[in-house]
């Protein structure tokens, strides 16, 4: 497989993703191929560290990332997991060019396609339909965030666990129990009791 074939195989999942939202012509596909850059992150490697400006928006080709905050007591609070065909970045830091209050790292060896802030602006200028695609993407992200926020203040831990299984069924066996517990805002021990209760019911 030559270099062009490798690049094309890496960019294909992203082109498929875009074409589910809106059809792309050959010039637009070429633009995506030129502006998105593949990068491999090894397990536990940082994609973004607190205090740095988020310069890249990431489309996950394979693997899994998490976005999280470490509080003053050293506790980790996971806001989001992102696996294949998902996007992840600190949107506030990326768009406002301000230091991030969040961290992003790789839970598994993870291949991403990244676009920089400048290249995203170039993409909007040269192919305006991407402005619409990313608006839909950001709106969906905002809706998901609102649902999660509402769930955190109105649902029991058991309800949040079932919602997690619905949303992340493909990830539940790939994630350590401690990370799932951190995402749900409960202790690993309580998560273990929830899982035992669940297995006895089924």
C-alpha positions in Angstrom: 0.0 0.0 0.0 1.6 3.3 -1.1 1.4 6.6 0.9 -1.6 7.9 -1.0 -3.5 4.6 -0.3 -2.7 4.9 3.4 -3.9 8.5 3.6 -7.1 7.6 1.6 -7.9 4.7 3.9 -7.5 6.9 7.0 -9.7 9.7 5.6 -12.5 7.4 4.3 -14.3 7.1 7.7 -14.4 11.0 7.9 -15.7 11.4 4.4 -18.4 8.8 5.1 -19.4 10.7 8.2 -19.7 14.0 6.3 -21.7 12.4 3.5 -24.3 11.1 6.0 -25.0 14.8 6.7 -24.6 16.3 3.2 -23.2 15.1 -0.1 -19.7 16.2 -1.0 -18.3 16.8 -4.4 -14.7 15.8 -5.4 -13.2 19.3 -4.7 -14.7 19.2 -1.2 -13.4 15.7 -0.6 -10.0 16.8 -1.7 -10.2 19.8 0.7 -11.0 17.5 3.6 -8.1 15.2 2.7 -5.7 18.2 2.6 -6.9 19.9 5.8 -7.4 17.0 8.2 -4.2 15.4 9.5 -4.0 11.9 10.9 -2.3 11.4 14.3 -1.8 8.4 16.5 -2.0 8.8 20.3 -0.7 6.0 22.5 -2.7 4.8 25.5 -2.6 7.5 28.3 -1.0 10.1 26.0 -2.4 13.6 26.4 -4.3 15.1 23.4 -4.9 18.3 25.4 -3.7 19.4 28.8 -5.4 21.9 31.2 -3.8 25.4 30.6 -3.1 24.8 26.9 -5.3 26.2 24.2 -7.2 23.6 22.3 -5.8 23.9 18.8 -7.2 20.8 17.2 -10.7 19.4 16.8 -10.5 15.5 16.7 -12.5 13.0 14.7 -11.8 9.5 16.2 -11.0 6.9 13.5 -10.3 4.1 16.0 -9.7 3.9 19.7 -11.2 5.9 22.5 -10.5 9.3 24.2 -11.9 10.8 27.4 -12.3 14.5 28.4 -12.1 15.2 32.1 -11.4 17.7 34.9 -9.3 17.1 38.0 -10.6 19.0 41.0 -8.7 20.6 43.8 -8.9 17.4 45.8 -7.4 15.4 43.0 -10.6 13.7 42.0 -11.2 13.0 38.3 -14.5 14.0 36.8 -15.1 12.5 33.3 -17.3 14.7 31.1 -17.2 12.6 27.9 -15.9 9.5 26.2 -15.5 9.5 22.4 -14.8 6.4 20.3 -15.0 5.6 16.6 -16.9 8.2 14.5 -17.3 10.6 17.4 -15.8 14.1 17.7 -13.9 15.5 20.7 -12.4 18.8 21.6 -12.8 21.5 24.2 -15.2 23.6 22.1 -14.9 26.7 24.3 -11.1 26.8 24.3 -11.0 25.9 20.5 -13.3 28.8 19.4 -12.4 31.4 22.0 -8.7 30.7 21.8 -8.5 30.6 25.7 -6.6 28.1 27.9 -8.5 24.9 28.5 -9.8 24.0 31.9 -10.2 20.4 30.7 -7.8 17.5 29.8 -8.2 15.0 27.0 -6.2 11.8 26.9 -6.3 8.4 25.2 -7.8 5.4 27.0 -6.6 3.1 24.2 -4.1 3.6 21.4 -6.2 6.0 19.3 -6.0 7.2 15.7 -7.6 10.6 15.1 -8.1 13.0 12.2 -7.4 16.6 13.4 -8.2 19.9 12.0 -6.7 23.1 13.3 -8.6 26.3 14.1 -7.0 28.1 11.1 -7.7 25.2 8.7 -11.4 24.9 9.9 -11.8 28.6 9.0 -10.2 27.9 5.6 -12.6 25.0 5.2 -15.6 27.2 5.9 -14.3 29.8 3.4 -13.6 27.4 0.6 -16.6 25.1 1.1 -19.4 26.9 3.0 -21.5 23.7 3.4 -19.0 22.7 6.1 -20.2 25.7 8.1 -23.6 23.9 8.2 -22.1 20.5 8.9 -20.2 21.8 11.9 -23.2 23.8 13.1 -25.2 20.6 13.2 -22.4 18.9 15.0 -22.1 21.6 17.6 -25.9 21.7 18.1 -26.0 18.0 18.6 -23.1 18.2 21.1 -25.0 21.0 23.0 -28.2 19.0 23.1 -26.3 15.9 24.5 -24.6 18.1 27.1 -27.9 19.6 28.2 -29.4 16.1 28.5 -26.5 14.9 30.6 -26.7 18.0 32.9 -30.4 17.4 33.4 -29.9 13.8 34.0 -27.2 14.5 36.7 -29.6 16.7 38.7 -32.8 14.7 38.2 -31.9 11.0 38.0 -30.8 8.3 40.4 -27.4 6.6 40.0 -29.1 3.5 38.7 -31.0 5.5 36.0 -27.7 7.2 35.0 -26.0 3.8 34.7 -28.8 2.5 32.4 -28.6 5.6 30.3 -24.8 5.1 30.1 -25.4 1.5 28.9 -27.8 2.9 26.2 -25.5 5.6 25.0 -22.1 3.8 25.3 -23.1 0.1 24.9 -20.2 -0.4 22.5 -17.8 0.9 25.2 -19.0 -0.6 28.4 -16.7 -3.6 28.1 -13.7 -1.5 26.9 -13.7 1.0 29.9 -12.3 0.3 33.4 -14.9 0.3 36.1 -13.2 3.3 37.8 -13.7 5.4 34.7 -17.3 4.5 34.2 -17.9 5.3 37.9 -16.1 8.7 37.5 -18.4 9.5 34.5 -21.5 8.6 36.5 -20.4 10.5 39.6 -20.4 7.4 41.9 -17.8 5.3 43.5 -16.4 2.1 41.8 -17.8 0.1 44.8 -21.3 1.5 44.2 -21.0 0.7 40.5 -20.0 -2.8 41.4 -23.1 -3.2 43.5 -25.3 -1.8 40.7 -23.8 -4.3 38.2 -24.3 -7.2 40.6 -27.9 -6.2 41.1 -28.3 -5.9 37.3 -26.8 -9.4 36.7 -29.2 -11.0 39.3 -32.2 -9.5 37.5 -31.2 -10.8 34.1 
